[in-house]
Structures are given as C-alpha cells and as structure tokens.
Amino acid sequence: MKSDRLLSILLLLQTRGRVPARELAERLEVSVRTIYRDVEALSASGVPAYAERGRHGGIELLAGFRTDVTGLTADESRALFVLAAQGAHAALGLDAALGSALRKVMAALPEPYRPAAEVTSRRILVDATRWKGGPQGPADLAALQDAVFADRRLRLRYRHSGDAEPRTYTVDPYGLVAKAGVWYLVADRRGRPRLFRADRVRSARLTDAPVRRRPGVELADVWEVLRRRVEERPGGIDVTVRVRRDRFDLFLRLHGGALTEPPEDDGTSPWVTARLGYEVVGEARPLLAFGDRLEVLSPPEVREELARAAASVTDLYQEPHQRGD
C-alpha cells in the first residue's frame, strides 16, 4: 500500500542518507517514476525529502530532519534485536514481517543507540531448539492461528503418544506457545486446561460457536498451570549414571534435557556423575548408545532393563545372518 511504502522510504532515507532512486525502486518493487511521485507526496505532507538527478544524485532528507522513537534506553534498544526462537517466526509465516519491522525500528532509533543495536543483532543469537530433540512431524499452525485469533471453538482430531488412531475433541483455545522449539495449543476442554502438541494435530476445524474462555483468565495464566503440572508431575524414575569425561559433552547435548540437578564433577576423576529423570524405565534405553563410556549406577530396574536390551542385541549378532530374512 502507498502509505506503507511512503513510511519505508522515509525510514530508509533516515537510515542511509542519500539513496539512488533506482535502489529504492528495487527494494520496494515499484518503478523509478513511482518513487519520484512518492517523494513529491512526502514533500507535500511536510517531510523535507528531495531528489537530485545526475550521476551522483539520489533521494535524501533535508539535513537535521529525523523522527525518533523517544523514551527508549540504550539497553531497551539492544534488547529489541536479540531475536529469540527465530524458527517461531518462520513457523507462523512472519519471517518477512519481522525483518521489515526490525528495519523500521532500526531507522527510528535515536542515533546514539543505533550502532549498539546493530552490533547486538549480529553478535547475539538465541536458538531455543534442543540438541537432538528427536524427530518432529510437521505442524500445520494455520488453522490453529485462525482459531486463537477468531475467538471461535475448535474441533480437533488429535493423536496422543502411543495411540494408533486420533481422538476428537472440541476445545476453547487461549493461544499458542512455543516451548524449546515445539509448538503447543493451550485450550480448555469442558472448562479444564489442556495442552495439545501441534505436530500431533491431525486436523483442525473452526466451528460456528464462539469460544468459551473462563472469565479473567489469560493465556499466560493457563500456560503456567499446565507448565507446572508437567514439571512437578509426581512419580517417574530417578536414574544415576557415571559418564566418561571424554564423552560428557556429547552426553549433555543428547540427554541434558533429562538432568534433574547439576552434575557432580571433582575435576580429577575420569568419570562424571549425573542424575536424570524419566517417566518409565524404557526411556533410559538410549543411554546404551554410549557403550562402556556410560554406566547406570541406580536404580536396579534400569540396570536390568539395559542388560536385557544389550543381551538381545548380542544374541541378534551371534546368530548367522540369513539373507532375505
């Protein structure tokens, strides 16, 4: 739209100084003639923009003119450019919009803060995705976004972990949450908070019925309840292991998310002790990938589970290979 284009021209000129008309045209995907018409429109509205033709000409603003975002501190300006969970913007289809918004913010920052903000954007990167977090199916967030913004009830076909077939639910959505690279739908079902992993949603359809949220309850409130329910879930299995020091960095990358407390490391022993939490005994089986570089110390049932798994692998490779089996 023209108004958005005029604002983009203003902010680009404010950031760059003199800019060739052809470069502006290429950036904004319009003709050079349109750029000159836009400059005339800016001038007519009181913005002192003017064009100089010739080999070294271009479009620029009158010296000293600018529009500042006032009230921002230096730290606030830098904080805007620490981009957490960049994959979240791509999943929502907002990568291009984010880039455009940050360019506008950069142009509008007070001059003393602009260099620090630019350096921050190049020197700090936050990637919230876990190392080796396991395969995830594609999550179609389009219908879920429609539901949370349209304030209508949602009909889901959802497959729980371990279920062969999906189940059907009618829910009242509060919003979407990205947790460690995984998207979740936060919703009420029959007035009670529920969490639905987006990549397990097999289909999502908006209904004609308006959403029925609990009065005064916001997304952050429901998420806090659900988060604590997961993290403080009673039961589970506490597993103590010792890992060879030369494999401990790899161990942390693969299993750090299961740690229940800081590792014990005296700095001299060839082994580092760590404590992990699992829901069921079978979840500890991936520890076998470390072979004799990792030993489970307790509990006995986990040691027995891994011993059975190792024995079954040994039996498999001791049998003669039968081609075609």
SEZA-320948 format. One line per 3 residues: their letters; for each residue x, y, z of C-alpha. Coordinates in steps of 0.25 Angstrom, whole numbers. Layout:
N
a> X/Y/Z  ...
***
This chain:
325
mks> 0/0/0  5/14/-3  5/19/12
drl> 13/7/16  23/10/4  24/25/8
lsi> 28/21/22  38/11/17  44/22/8
lll> 45/31/20  52/21/29  61/17/18
lqt> 66/31/15  67/34/30  76/21/32
rgr> 84/22/19  85/37/16  85/39/1
vpa> 79/27/-7  78/25/-22  64/25/-27
rel> 67/12/-35  71/5/-22  59/10/-15
aer> 50/5/-26  57/-9/-26  55/-10/-11
lev> 41/-6/-11  38/-13/-24  32/-1/-32
svr> 36/7/-43  46/19/-42  35/28/-47
tiy> 26/23/-35  38/27/-25  39/41/-31
rdv> 24/42/-29  25/37/-15  36/47/-12
eal> 26/58/-16  15/53/-7  25/53/5
sas> 29/67/2  14/71/1  12/65/14
gvp> 23/73/21  34/63/20  46/70/14
aya> 50/60/4  56/64/-9  63/58/-21
erg> 76/61/-28  77/56/-42  90/53/-49
rhg> 101/42/-48  103/44/-33  89/48/-30
gie> 78/41/-21  67/44/-11  70/49/2
lla> 64/57/14  68/71/18  80/71/28
gfr> 75/71/42  62/65/40  58/52/46
tdv> 47/45/54  52/38/67  46/27/76
tgl> 47/35/89  47/29/103  56/16/99
tad> 68/14/107  81/8/101  78/-6/108
esr> 64/-6/103  69/-3/89  79/-14/89
alf> 68/-24/95  59/-22/83  70/-28/74
vla> 72/-41/82  64/-50/74  59/-62/82
aqg> 54/-75/75  55/-70/61  49/-83/56
aha> 36/-78/63  35/-66/53  36/-76/41
alg> 26/-86/46  16/-74/47  19/-69/34
lda> 25/-56/40  39/-56/36  38/-45/25
alg> 29/-37/34  39/-38/45  51/-33/36
sal> 43/-22/31  39/-18/46  53/-18/51
rkv> 58/-9/39  47/1/43  51/0/57
maa> 66/2/54  63/14/45  54/20/56
lpe> 64/18/68  71/30/74  85/32/67
pyr> 94/29/79  87/15/81  87/10/67
paa> 101/5/66  100/-4/78  86/-9/74
evt> 92/-13/60  104/-20/67  95/-27/76
srr> 87/-33/65  100/-39/59  107/-44/71
ilv> 95/-50/79  87/-62/74  77/-70/83
dat> 73/-83/77  62/-90/86  62/-103/79
rwk> 68/-115/87  80/-123/82  76/-136/77
ggp> 62/-133/82  56/-145/73  48/-145/60
qgp> 36/-136/60  25/-137/50  21/-124/42
adl> 12/-115/50  1/-108/42  -1/-95/50
aal> -10/-88/40  -24/-94/46  -19/-92/60
qda> -15/-78/58  -29/-75/51  -35/-81/64
vfa> -28/-73/74  -30/-60/67  -44/-62/62
drr> -49/-66/76  -57/-78/72  -57/-92/77
lrl> -48/-102/70  -51/-117/66  -38/-125/67
ryr> -34/-139/63  -22/-142/72  -13/-154/73
hsg> -7/-156/87  6/-162/88  4/-177/88
dae> -9/-177/81  -11/-183/68  -23/-175/64
prt> -26/-160/67  -37/-155/76  -47/-144/74
ytv> -48/-132/83  -56/-119/84  -47/-108/91
dpy> -47/-94/94  -33/-88/90  -26/-78/98
glv> -13/-77/89  -1/-84/84  12/-86/92
aka> 26/-90/86  34/-98/97  48/-102/93
gvw> 45/-102/78  32/-110/80  18/-103/78
ylv> 6/-105/87  -8/-101/86  -13/-97/100
adr> -28/-99/101  -40/-102/111  -47/-115/109
rgr> -60/-115/117  -55/-104/125  -42/-110/129
prl> -28/-106/123  -22/-116/113  -9/-116/105
fra> -9/-121/91  5/-123/83  3/-116/70
drv> 10/-127/62  0/-137/67  -12/-130/62
rsa> -17/-138/50  -28/-128/46  -33/-115/52
rlt> -47/-108/48  -53/-95/53  -67/-97/58
dap> -78/-86/57  -79/-86/72  -72/-74/80
vrr> -60/-78/89  -64/-80/104  -52/-76/112
rpg> -52/-75/127  -55/-60/131  -42/-53/134
vel> -33/-64/130  -22/-61/120  -12/-70/112
adv> -1/-67/122  -9/-72/133  -13/-85/127
wev> 1/-88/122  7/-86/136  -3/-96/141
lrr> 0/-106/130  15/-104/131  15/-106/146
rve> 7/-119/144  17/-125/135  29/-121/142
erp> 24/-124/156  18/-137/152  19/-147/163
ggi> 25/-161/161  35/-164/150  49/-171/151
dvt> 62/-164/156  74/-170/149  88/-168/154
vrv> 99/-170/143  114/-168/142  120/-164/129
rrd> 134/-164/124  139/-149/123  143/-150/109
rfd> 128/-153/105  122/-144/115  120/-132/106
lfl> 113/-141/96  105/-147/107  100/-133/111
rlh> 96/-130/97  88/-142/96  82/-144/110
gga> 84/-131/116  69/-128/116  67/-140/126
lte> 76/-135/136  70/-133/150  81/-126/157
ppe> 95/-121/153  106/-132/150  116/-136/161
ddg> 130/-134/156  142/-133/165  151/-129/153
tsp> 161/-141/155  153/-154/153  151/-159/139
wvt> 136/-161/142  126/-150/144  113/-154/151
arl> 99/-149/147  85/-151/151  74/-152/141
gye> 58/-153/142  50/-162/133  35/-165/133
vvg> 37/-180/130  49/-190/130  49/-192/115
ear> 52/-177/113  66/-180/118  70/-189/107
pll> 76/-179/98  87/-178/109  93/-191/103
afg> 98/-183/91  110/-179/100  114/-193/101
drl> 125/-195/112  126/-180/113  114/-179/122
evl> 109/-187/134  96/-187/141  98/-188/155
spp> 84/-188/160  72/-192/161  74/-207/159
evr> 62/-208/150  68/-199/140  81/-206/140
eel> 73/-219/138  66/-213/126  79/-208/119
ara> 85/-222/122  73/-229/115  74/-219/103
aas> 89/-221/102  87/-236/103  77/-236/92
vtd> 86/-229/83  97/-238/86  88/-250/82
lyq> 84/-244/69  98/-242/64  103/-256/69
eph> 92/-263/60  97/-266/46  92/-255/36
qrg> 80/-261/28  80/-253/14  65/-249/11
d> 60/-250/26
***
